[in-house]
Structure formats: C-alpha cells, structure tokens
C-alpha cells in the first residue's frame, strides 16, 4: 500500500454476500442497500482489495484512492466462482520443536507460526516445498496441488521427515490473510490503524500481540529477522501520518535471525 495525505472512499459494485478486504483487513460485506459496499475514509494512495465469495473463491485487485474522490470498482461474482474452481493449496504442519522455520513454495516464502504455514491460493501444479529451520535443519519434497483441495504435509526437520498426509477441501476458511493479519483483524484497534500496520510490515515480520489503551495508545509485539527490518517498520509507520510518538521498547534476540520488539505508538487517525 502506498499512502499519501488526505482521504477518499471506495465503492465496490458487486452482488450481495461478497466479503471485501482492504489491505488485508475485512472492510465489510456487499449488500443490496449499497449495491455492493462503500468503504469510507480511506487514505489516499494505492491499496489492495481482496474479494471472497463464501464457498466459491477469491480475487484481488489494486485500486488508487484520490483525495475527496470515490474510486469505483466493478466485480462480477463469476470471477470469484471461476477462481475457486481453478485453485488449490497446501498446508505445512510442524511436528518438532524447531524454531525460526520458514517454508518456501516456488517464489513465495512464509514463516511457520503456531505450528502451521499455509499456501491456500495456488494454481494446480507440482511444487517443490522446502522447510528451513534454525541450526541448518531442513526438510522438503514435491507436492502436487489439485483443484479445490488443500494438500496436508507434516514435517519434522530434526528427523528430516516430510510426509504427505492426504488432503481436504479448499474452503473459505483457508483463503485468509497471513497470521499477522489474522491477529490484527481481531484486535480492538481502528481499521485504519490495522491497514497501516499491515502495509508497513517488512517481509517475514510477524505481529504476535496487539493491545490498545486509553487515549489511543497501541502496543505491538513484533518479530522480525533483524534490527534493520524493525527500523524499516518504524519508519513506515511514521510516514503514514496516522501514528505519533512511536517508541521501541524491550528488544530481545529470540533465536537465529529472529528478533522480538515491543513497539508503542499513539494513534492520531480517525
């Protein structure tokens, strides 16, 4: 997301029932009264919209919001139904106590968080899956993704085990945002704050705790691969113009290529 000064709005024209996400945060559900969904008070700049039709599929698009203007987005639900039929995914489940694990599938990489890493929006094909953990422990193999199914893989890098355990139906539960976004989506902070935090996160960073206190003070616990990534995160938050008095608190090295930071900030948006 590229953020500028000022706000506008987005009007998504689509059928009732489509769930709309703005920069990874659920913005609402399309309805008949609005002939879709109107998203007010959106920061100027480039944003990403993701659409989900329960039980069918998903689609994404970029949209440019200009000051005091309403960006119009047309979405046919046929696109969602077709995307759901074409795609599948895979889910990697860690069966050891290894730390700092990352899963690579093709050109994408995700951390294993709370024992799981999922890739739920893949084109059917055969993929090489590699799991890299601390202490140079690895496991991997080839996995065939089929339409409408999620392949289930159990890995134990300590024993170098990589086992395909079957599959399950690809449902809307798996077509979700990254774990950091899940954490923020349910957090008691303003939607604008969620969007900016998600857009500011550097690659590989994770939000593991979110709290909001009286007076608009937000506390985050963030895990990054190094201190430079944390500096980039704080700098991006400051440039957004919706946070002030950003302070880095307790800092600890949590393992190889794994730093945990406490960040406090004052939310000044609407």
N, C-alpha and C positions, 0 to 999 in steps of 0.2 A: 504494500500500500504506500503510495506517495501522498503525503499530506501537505496542504498549503493553508493559508489563512482564510477564515470565513467558512460559511456552511451553505449547503444546498439540500436537496432531497432527491430521492429515487422513487419512481413509480414503476413497479413490475406489473405488467399486464399479463395475466395468466389465469388458468382455471382455479376454482376454489380447492383448497386442500394441499396445495404445493407449499412445502416448508422452505423458507428463504433464509439463507445465512449471509451476513455481511462481514467480510474479513474474518470468517471462522466463527462468528457469534450469531446465534439464532436471532433474527430480526422480527420474525412473525410468520403467520400462516396466511396465504392468499384467501380472500373471501369475496362473496358476491357484492357486498356493500361498496367495496373499493375497486371492484372489477380487477382484483389482483391484490396487491399490497403496496401501500405508501410507506416509505421509510423516511421520516423527517429528520432534520438537524444532523446531516451527515457532513463531516469535514470535507472541504474542497480537496480535490486531487483524485488520483487513480485508486480504485477499490476493486475487490473481487467479490462477486456474488456466486453463491452455490445454491442450487435448487435440488430439492429432494421430494420425490413423489413416493409416499409410503408403499412398500411392496413392489415398486416398479424400478426406479433407477435415479441417477443423479446427473447433473450437468453444471458446468461452471462458465462464467464469462467475466470479462473486465468491464468496468464502467467508469467514465470520467464525470465527476461531480463539479459543477461550476458554481460560483458564488451567487446565491439568491435565485438559482435556476433548479428546475426539476428534470433530472435525467430520466428518459423514457426507455424502458426495456421490455421488449416483446418476447414471450416464451410460449412455445407450443408444448403441451404435455406429451405430444407424440415423440419429441426429442428425448424426454425422460424415459418413456416406455421402451424406446429402442435401445437407449444406453444400458438400461437394466438387463435387457436380454443378451447384450453382447459381452458384458464384462464378468469377471470373476475376481478371485483374490487368494491370498494365503495369510496364515497366522502362525507366527513362531512363538512357542511357549518354552521358557527356560526351565529346565529340570535339574539345575545345580545352583550352588551359591555363588557363582561367578559374578563379579562386579564390572561395571563400566562396559557392558556389552552393546554392540551396535550390529544391526542387521542390514546387509546390502542386497538389494534386488535390482538387477540391471543398473541403471544410473541413480537409483534412489537409495537413501540410507536413513534409518530411523533407530533411535535408542530403544532398548528393551526397558520398559517402565512397568513396575509392579508385575514382573514376570512375563510380559507379553509385548510383542510388536506386531502390528497388523498392516497389511497392504491390501486394501479392500476394493481397489478400483483399477484392476489390471486387465489388459486385453488378453484373451485366451492365447496361451503360448507356453513354451517350456522355458523356465527361468533358472539361472544359477543363483542359488541362495547361499550367502556366506555370513556366518556369525563370528565376529571378532570380540574377544573379551580381554580383560587385563591379564597380565602375565603371559601374553602371547598365546592364549588358548583360543583355538578356532574349531569350527565345525561347519560343514556345508555339504551341499548336494544339489541335484537338479530336481525341480518340481514342475509338474505340468498343471497349469491353471485351465480349468474348463468353464464354459459359460454358466453363470448362475450359481457357481459353487465356490466355497472357501476351503482351500486345502489346509489341513491341520498338521503342523510339524512340531515334534518335541525334540529339543536339543539339549545335550549335556557336553559342553566344551571340555570340561575336565576329563571326561572319558572319550572325547571326540566322537560322540554319538549324534546322529542326525537321522531321525525316524519319521517317516510319513505315517500319520495315524488315521488317515481317512479324510473325509470332508463333510461339510454341512452346507445347507442352503445359504446363498448370499442374500441377506435381508438388510433392511434399512438400519438395523442396529449396528452393523459393521460399517456402513457407509457414513462414517463420522469424521470429525476433526481429530487432530493429534491429541495426545493425552493432556498436554499443557492447555490446549483449547477446551478440552472437557472440564478440566479443573477450573478454568476461568468462567466457562459458560454457567456453571452452577454457583459461582461466587457472588456474594452480596455487594457487588460494586456496579457502578453505572455502565451501561452498554458501551458508551463512548470510551470509557477507560479500558474495557476489555479489548476493544478493537485496536486501540493504540498499543497496548502491551503486546498483543499477539503479533502485530505488524513489526514491532521493534525487536522481537526475539531473534538473535542470531542463529545460524544453522547449528543444530544439535543441542540447543539450550532447552531446559525444561523448567516450567513453573510447578513447584511441588507444594506450595502453600500460599493461600491468599487470605488476608484479613482486612477489614475496613473498620476504622474507629471514628468516634465523634469528631466532627469538624472536617471531614473529607480526607483524613489521613489513611493511606493504603500501605499495607505491609506485604511484601512478597518474599518468599524464599525461592531462590533460583539456582539451578545447577547449570554450569557451563563447562566447556572443555579447557578454558584457560582464562587468565585475568584480562587479556585483551578483548575477548568476547564480551566480558562483563562491561568493560569500558564502552564498547560499541553500543551495548544495550542501553546503558545510562544516557549516553549521548543522544541516541534516537528518541528516548523518552523526553529529554529536554527540548529537542527540536519540534516536538509535536504541539507545543503550546497549550497542552491541557494538564500538564503536571508542573509543579513548582517545588522548590526546596527538596530536591532529590538527594538522598543521603545513603551511602553504602555503610551498612553496619557490620555485624560479625562476618568474618571471612574465614573459611577453613578449606584445606585441601582434603577432599573426600576419597581420594584414590588416584590412580594414574589417569591423567587427562580428565580430571573431574574436580571442579571447584564449586563450593556452595557459598552463596552470598545472601545476606539479608539486605533488602532494599526498602527504604521508607520514602514516601513522597506525598505531596499534597495535591489532591485532585482539584483543579480550578475550572473544569468544564461544566457543561450544563447537566 
